[in-house]
Amino acid sequence: MPDYFRMDGRISRQNGQYSLALNINNLLNAYLYSGALYDTYYYWQAEPGRISAGIKF
């Protein structure tokens, strides 16, 4: 399996009791391998980004 470099990013903002965050995985669009070799290939793993919002009571 070849070596690769993975870079994830996150931007967040908090204002009083409210928060908002944006996570982006795999910024460099590298193939991510997961599991073991199956026949002649490895499984490809996709990890989407995420947006989250929160409020404190």
N, C-alpha and C positions, 0 to 999 in steps of 0.2 A: 504494500500500500504506500503510495507516495506521501511525503510530508506536505503539509499546507499550513497557512497562517490564517487564523480567523479573527475578525475584528467586529465587535458589537458596539453599539452606541446608545446613549440615553440622554434625553433632554427633559428636564422637569422644572416645574414652577410651582411655588407655594405662596398663597396670598391669604394670610389669616387662617381660617379654617378650611379653605379649599385648596386642592392640589390637582395638578394635571401632569401627566408624564407620557412621553413617546419613546418606546424602545424599538430599535431597528437592529435586527440580527443579521450577521453575515454581510457587512457593508462592502466587502471586496468581492462578493459573489463567487466565493470559492466552493468547489464541490466538497460536501461534508460526508464522510464515510461513517457508517454505523454498522455494527454487527461483524459478521465474519464473511470470508470469501464463500460465494455460492457459485459453483460451476466455474465460470471465467470472469465474474464481475462481483463488485461489492454493492451493497444497498446504498442508495442516495437518501439523505435525510434533509427534508425541508423544514426550516424554522421561520415562520412569518414574524412580522413585527407586531407590536402590541401598543395600544393606547389605553391608558387607565386614568380614571378620575376618582377623587376621594373627597370626603367631607368629614371633619371632626365635630363631634357633638359635645 
